[in-house]
Amino acid sequence: MSASITVRCDRTGQYGSCPTQLFTTTSDADEAYAYASRLGWTVNGTPDYCPQHSSNTRPTPAVVPLHLREP
């Protein structure tokens, strides 16, 4: 069994927390955060924000299956 990192949006509001999460296939936090950043996430450890809550204009689906080995 191998571990993998899921980056979650830490935005909370009046009606609950943001459900957006980014599944990765890596166990390396730096690699997962680098990929999330390229997708428009604001990631600096904690808090992490999805593009919608980081005032980023790049849309991303609520759940993104991720394979980090890009060509």
C-alpha positions, 0 to 999 in steps of 0.5 A, spaced: 500 500 500 502 506 498 500 513 501 498 519 496 497 526 498 490 530 497 490 537 497 484 540 500 481 547 500 481 550 507 476 555 506 470 555 511 464 560 511 457 561 514 454 554 511 460 550 512 467 548 509 469 548 501 468 541 499 474 542 493 480 537 493 485 535 489 487 528 489 494 526 487 498 520 486 504 522 490 507 522 497 511 528 496 508 534 499 512 539 495 511 535 488 503 535 490 503 543 492 507 544 486 502 541 481 496 544 485 500 551 484 500 550 477 493 549 477 491 555 480 491 553 487 494 558 493 498 553 497 503 555 502 502 549 507 496 552 511 491 555 509 491 552 502 485 555 497 482 552 491 482 557 485 475 559 486 477 561 493 484 564 492 481 569 487 484 566 481 480 566 475 482 559 472 476 554 474 478 547 476 473 542 477 471 540 485 475 533 484 481 533 479 484 526 478 491 527 478 497 523 474 503 527 476 508 524 471 507 529 465 511 528 459 
